[in-house]
Amino acid sequence: DAQEVVRQTLVAQVAAAYLGLLELDYELEIARRTYQARTNSLALTTAREEGGVAAMQDVAQAKILVYGAEASIVDIQRQREQQENALCILLGRNPGSIQRGAGFRDQQVRPEVPAGLPASLLEHRPDLQTAEQQMVAANADIGQAKAAFYPQLTLTGLYGFQSVALSDLCKIASQTWQFGPAISMPLFTGGRLRANLKITQAQYEEALAAYQKTVQNAFREVSDGLIAYQRTREFAVRQEQRTQANREATDLANIRYDGGVTSYLEVLYNEQELFTAELNLAQARLNELLSVVQLYRALGGGWQNDNTMAQK
């Protein structure tokens, strides 16, 4: 029903908003860690410049990295505070801080979809239930339209005796069957009744088509959800491998710079690439978790009876 649709939508929105908030916490952690590392690198580069080992350009490039990390911290803080406000509104609270549970990297939401998924779970979707009820109601209207072809007779009179003899049914004084004060029904109303029947049959066919379309849409959304979860997991794995490669390249660049083999420009490039890769990895992990929320909605409230996702 409508209330269930609202509930499931709200659960999904709250889950997505909270996961987004945790991801921003993680981004802030990355930015602060990067800022600290770059500040240490700036201090080292400045000392090297003062000792005549490094050039002023190296110091300037090290400052670029520090200022970039500072700017990222400020921007992520803005996003995080706004995300807290948005989550508060979803929870029916005034804007403010949100208490955290497990950290972003500790979120291990893994759907274990049972066999026979469509038959066993799609029926819980409120839109399917609504479409089915509308189809059943339209079908019932057809039965009522058919019944209207037959007069509803009052077989017993005031004192429990038969009101009209069967022979009286054939005595038509006009174009109306008269059975005393109990019933007066036009005899030749077949055209109108047939028209009503056609209308109700058309309404049923319309309801049936709507139901079939709703079922197809449900299958598509579940399929999209499963595809999204599978592909976002694969992407997160690849992004993690890329991030590790960026980390190794950055370490190597620093070693090469310390050994006087390369300029600080190589360090600058690899540091920026690593920072971007780490933020992209956080986003990839968030997309993986959000795909679970999407699958939760597509299945009409989850794949477990206790609605585990709703509790998280």
LINFEN-V786378 format. One record per pair of residues at least 24 apart in sequence whose C-alpha atoms are under 10 Angstrom apart, sorted by the first residue. I is the first residue (numbers start at 1). J is the second residue. D is the distance in Angstrom with one decimal. If there is no record, write none. Layout:
I:J:D
I:J:D
This chain:
1:125:9.1
1:126:5.4
1:127:7.5
1:128:9.5
1:129:7.3
1:130:6.3
1:133:9.9
2:126:7.4
2:127:8.6
2:130:8.6
3:126:8.9
4:124:9.9
4:125:8.8
4:126:6.4
4:127:9.5
4:300:9.1
4:301:9.1
5:125:8.2
5:126:5.9
5:127:7.6
5:297:9.4
5:300:8.5
5:301:9.3
6:126:9.6
7:301:9.2
7:310:9.8
8:125:9.4
8:126:9.1
8:296:8.7
8:297:6.7
8:298:9.9
8:300:7.4
8:301:6.1
8:302:9.4
8:310:8.4
9:296:10.0
9:297:7.3
9:300:9.7
9:301:9.2
10:90:7.4
10:91:8.9
10:310:9.7
11:90:9.4
11:91:9.9
11:293:9.0
11:296:9.5
11:297:8.9
11:301:8.9
11:309:8.4
11:310:6.0
11:311:9.0
11:312:9.6
12:290:9.1
12:292:9.7
12:293:5.9
12:294:7.6
12:295:9.8
12:296:7.6
12:297:6.7
12:301:9.0
12:309:8.6
12:310:7.9
13:87:8.7
13:90:7.7
13:91:10.0
13:293:8.6
13:294:9.9
13:297:9.9
14:86:9.4
14:87:6.6
14:88:9.3
14:89:9.7
14:90:6.5
14:91:7.5
14:293:9.9
14:310:9.3
14:312:9.9
15:87:9.3
15:289:9.5
15:290:8.3
15:292:9.9
15:293:7.1
15:309:8.2
15:310:7.9
15:311:9.4
15:312:7.5
16:87:9.4
16:286:9.1
16:287:9.7
16:289:8.3
16:290:6.1
16:291:9.5
16:292:9.6
16:293:6.8
16:294:9.0
17:83:7.1
17:84:8.4
17:86:7.6
17:87:6.0
17:88:9.7
17:90:8.8
17:290:9.5
18:83:8.3
18:84:8.3
18:86:9.6
18:87:6.9
18:88:10.0
18:98:9.0
18:100:8.9
18:104:9.9
18:312:9.7
19:103:9.6
19:104:7.4
19:107:8.7
19:286:6.9
19:287:9.6
19:289:7.5
19:290:7.6
19:293:9.8
20:79:10.0
20:80:8.7
20:83:7.6
20:84:9.6
20:87:9.7
20:104:9.1
20:283:9.0
20:286:6.9
20:287:9.3
20:289:9.5
20:290:8.7
21:79:8.7
21:80:6.2
21:81:8.8
21:82:9.3
21:83:6.0
21:84:6.9
21:86:9.8
21:87:8.5
21:98:9.1
21:100:9.2
21:104:8.8
21:286:9.9
22:80:8.7
22:83:9.7
22:100:7.9
22:101:9.2
22:102:8.8
22:103:6.5
22:104:5.1
22:105:8.7
22:107:9.3
22:286:8.9
23:80:9.1
23:103:8.6
23:104:5.8
23:105:8.5
23:279:9.5
23:282:6.5
23:283:7.3
23:284:10.0
23:285:8.4
23:286:6.4
23:287:10.0
24:76:6.7
24:77:8.1
24:78:9.9
24:79:7.4
24:80:5.8
24:81:9.5
24:83:8.6
24:104:8.8
24:279:9.6
24:282:8.6
24:283:9.1
24:286:9.7
25:76:8.3
25:77:8.5
25:79:9.8
25:80:7.1
25:100:9.8
25:103:8.2
25:104:7.6
26:76:9.8
26:103:7.9
26:104:6.3
26:105:7.9
26:278:10.0
26:279:8.8
26:282:7.3
26:283:9.8
27:72:9.2
27:73:8.6
27:76:7.1
27:77:9.4
27:80:9.6
27:104:9.7
27:275:10.0
27:278:8.3
27:279:6.2
27:280:9.5
27:281:9.7
27:282:6.9
27:283:8.8
28:72:8.2
28:73:6.1
28:74:9.0
28:75:9.2
28:76:6.1
28:77:7.1
28:80:8.7
28:279:9.5
29:73:8.8
29:76:9.8
30:69:9.5
30:72:9.8
30:73:9.0
30:275:7.9
30:278:7.4
30:279:7.5
30:282:9.3
31:68:9.5
31:69:6.0
31:70:7.8
31:71:9.3
31:72:6.5
31:73:5.7
31:74:9.5
31:76:8.5
31:275:7.8
31:278:9.4
31:279:8.7
32:69:7.4
32:70:8.1
32:72:8.9
32:73:6.7
33:69:9.2
34:65:9.1
34:66:8.5
34:68:9.8
34:69:6.6
34:70:9.3
34:72:10.0
34:73:9.8
34:271:8.9
34:272:9.9
34:274:9.5
34:275:7.3
35:65:8.1
35:66:5.9
35:67:8.4
35:68:8.4
35:69:5.1
35:70:6.6
35:71:9.8
35:72:9.2
35:73:8.5
36:66:8.4
36:69:8.9
36:70:9.8
37:65:9.8
37:66:8.8
37:69:9.9
38:62:7.2
38:63:8.3
38:64:9.4
38:65:6.4
38:66:5.5
38:67:9.2
38:68:9.7
38:69:8.0
38:268:10.0
38:271:8.7
39:63:8.2
39:65:8.5
39:66:6.0
39:67:9.4
39:69:9.4
40:66:9.4
41:65:9.4
41:66:9.0
41:254:9.5
42:66:7.6
45:258:9.6
45:264:9.2
48:258:9.7
53:258:9.7
53:260:8.9
54:257:9.7
54:258:9.6
54:260:9.1
54:263:9.1
54:264:8.9
55:263:9.4
55:264:9.2
57:263:9.5
57:264:8.2
57:265:9.0
58:263:7.7
58:264:5.5
58:265:7.5
58:267:9.6
58:268:9.1
59:264:8.7
60:264:9.8
61:264:7.2
61:265:7.2
61:267:9.1
61:268:6.7
61:269:9.9
62:264:8.0
62:265:9.2
62:267:8.9
62:268:7.2
63:268:10.0
64:268:8.4
65:267:9.8
65:268:7.0
65:269:9.6
65:271:7.7
65:272:7.5
68:272:8.9
69:272:9.5
69:275:8.8
101:312:9.7
104:282:8.9
104:285:8.9
104:286:8.5
104:289:10.0
105:282:8.9
105:285:8.5
105:286:9.7
107:285:9.6
107:286:9.7
107:289:8.2
107:312:9.7
108:289:8.4
109:288:9.0
109:289:6.6
109:290:9.7
109:292:7.3
109:293:9.4
109:308:9.8
109:309:8.4
109:312:9.1
110:229:9.3
110:288:9.5
110:289:8.4
110:292:7.4
111:226:9.4
111:229:8.9
111:289:10.0
111:291:9.9
111:292:6.8
111:293:9.7
111:295:8.5
111:296:8.9
111:302:9.0
111:303:7.8
111:304:9.4
111:308:10.0
111:309:9.4
112:303:7.7
112:304:8.9
113:226:9.3
113:295:9.8
113:299:10.0
113:302:9.2
113:303:6.2
113:304:8.6
114:303:7.5
114:304:9.0
117:222:9.2
117:299:8.6
117:303:8.3
118:215:9.7
118:218:8.8
118:219:7.2
118:222:8.3
118:223:9.9
118:299:8.4
120:299:9.7
120:303:9.2
121:298:9.5
121:299:6.0
121:300:7.3
121:301:8.9
121:302:8.2
121:303:6.8
121:304:9.1
121:305:9.8
122:215:8.3
122:218:7.1
122:219:8.0
122:222:8.6
122:298:7.9
122:299:5.5
122:300:6.4
122:301:9.4
122:302:9.8
122:303:9.5
123:215:9.2
123:218:9.5
123:299:8.5
123:300:7.8
124:298:9.8
124:299:7.2
124:300:5.2
124:301:7.3
124:302:9.1
124:303:9.9
125:215:9.7
125:218:8.2
125:297:8.3
125:298:7.6
125:299:6.4
125:300:3.9
125:301:7.3
125:302:9.7
126:299:9.9
126:300:6.7
126:301:9.3
127:211:9.0
127:214:7.1
127:215:8.9
127:218:8.7
127:300:8.7
128:210:9.7
128:211:7.0
128:212:9.2
128:213:9.7
128:214:6.2
128:215:6.6
128:217:9.7
128:218:7.9
128:300:9.2
129:211:9.2
129:214:9.8
130:211:8.7
130:214:9.7
131:207:7.2
131:208:8.2
131:209:9.6
131:210:6.8
131:211:5.1
131:212:8.7
131:213:9.4
131:214:7.2
131:215:9.0
132:207:8.2
132:208:8.2
132:210:9.1
132:211:6.2
132:212:9.3
132:214:9.4
132:215:9.7
133:207:9.3
133:211:9.3
134:203:9.8
134:204:8.5
134:206:9.9
134:207:6.3
134:208:8.6
134:210:9.2
134:211:8.4
135:203:8.7
135:204:6.1
135:205:8.3
135:206:8.4
135:207:4.9
135:208:5.7
135:209:9.0
135:210:8.4
135:211:7.1
136:204:8.2
136:207:8.5
136:208:9.0
137:203:9.9
137:204:8.3
137:207:9.0
138:200:6.8
138:201:7.8
138:202:9.1
138:203:6.3
138:204:4.7
138:205:8.5
138:206:9.0
138:207:6.9
138:208:8.8
139:200:7.9
139:201:7.7
139:203:8.6
139:204:5.7
139:205:8.9
139:207:8.9
139:208:9.3
140:200:9.2
140:204:8.9
141:196:9.8
141:197:8.6
141:199:9.8
141:200:6.2
141:201:8.3
141:203:9.0
141:204:8.2
142:196:8.9
142:197:6.4
142:198:8.7
142:199:8.8
142:200:5.5
142:201:6.1
142:202:9.5
142:203:9.0
142:204:7.7
143:197:8.9
143:200:9.1
143:201:9.7
144:196:10.0
144:197:8.7
144:200:9.2
145:193:7.1
145:194:8.3
145:195:9.5
145:196:6.5
145:197:5.2
145:198:8.9
145:199:9.3
145:200:7.3
145:201:9.1
146:193:8.1
146:194:8.5
146:196:9.1
146:197:6.7
146:200:9.8
147:193:9.7
147:197:9.8
148:189:10.0
148:190:9.5
148:193:7.0
148:194:9.5
148:196:9.4
148:197:9.1
149:187:9.7
149:189:8.5
149:190:7.1
149:192:9.9
149:193:6.6
149:194:8.4
149:197:9.6
150:185:10.0
150:187:9.8
151:177:9.2
151:183:8.7
151:184:9.3
151:185:7.1
151:186:9.2
151:187:8.9
152:183:8.0
152:184:10.0
152:185:8.9
153:179:8.2
153:182:8.2
153:183:6.9
153:184:9.6
153:185:9.7
154:179:8.3
154:180:9.9
154:182:6.7
154:183:7.3
155:179:9.7
155:182:9.7
156:182:9.9
157:182:8.5
158:182:9.9
217:298:9.6
218:298:6.7
218:299:8.0
218:300:9.1
219:298:8.4
219:299:9.2
220:298:8.8
221:294:8.5
221:295:7.9
221:297:8.8
221:298:5.5
221:299:8.4
222:294:8.5
222:295:6.2
222:296:8.9
222:297:8.7
222:298:5.1
222:299:6.5
222:300:9.7
223:295:8.7
223:298:8.8
224:291:9.2
224:294:8.7
224:295:8.1
224:298:8.8
225:290:9.7
225:291:6.2
225:292:7.4
225:293:8.7
225:294:5.8
225:295:4.6
225:296:8.4
225:297:8.9
225:298:7.0
225:299:9.1
226:291:7.9
226:292:8.4
226:294:8.9
226:295:6.7
226:298:9.6
227:291:8.9
227:295:9.6
228:287:8.7
228:288:7.8
228:290:9.2
228:291:5.8
228:292:8.5
228:294:8.6
228:295:8.6
229:287:8.4
229:288:5.9
229:289:8.0
229:290:8.4
229:291:5.0
229:292:6.4
229:293:9.6
229:294:8.8
229:295:8.0
230:288:8.3
230:291:8.8
230:292:9.9
231:287:9.9
231:288:8.4
231:291:9.5
232:284:6.9
232:285:7.8
232:286:9.2
232:287:6.4
232:288:5.0
232:289:8.7
232:290:9.4
232:291:7.6
233:284:8.1
233:285:7.7
233:287:8.5
233:288:5.7
233:289:9.0
233:291:9.3
234:284:9.6
234:288:9.1
235:281:9.1
235:284:6.9
235:285:8.8
235:287:9.5
235:288:8.7
236:280:9.1
236:281:6.5
236:282:8.6
236:283:8.7
236:284:5.1
236:285:5.9
236:286:9.2
236:287:8.6
236:288:7.4
237:281:8.8
237:284:8.8
237:285:9.0
238:281:9.1
238:284:9.6
239:277:7.5
239:278:8.7
239:280:7.4
239:281:5.6
239:282:9.3
239:283:9.8
239:284:7.4
239:285:9.2
240:277:8.4
240:278:8.2
240:280:9.1
240:281:6.1
240:282:9.3
240:284:9.0
240:285:9.4
241:277:9.9
241:281:9.5
242:274:9.2
242:277:7.3
242:278:9.2
242:281:8.9
243:273:8.8
243:274:6.5
243:275:8.8
243:276:8.8
243:277:5.2
243:278:6.1
243:279:9.4
243:280:8.7
243:281:7.2
244:274:8.6
244:277:8.9
244:278:9.0
245:274:8.7
245:277:9.6
246:270:6.9
246:271:8.4
246:272:9.6
246:273:6.7
246:274:5.1
246:275:8.8
246:276:9.5
246:277:7.3
246:278:9.0
247:271:8.4
247:273:8.9
247:274:6.0
247:275:9.1
247:277:9.0
247:278:9.2
248:274:9.2
249:273:9.5
249:274:8.6
250:274:7.1
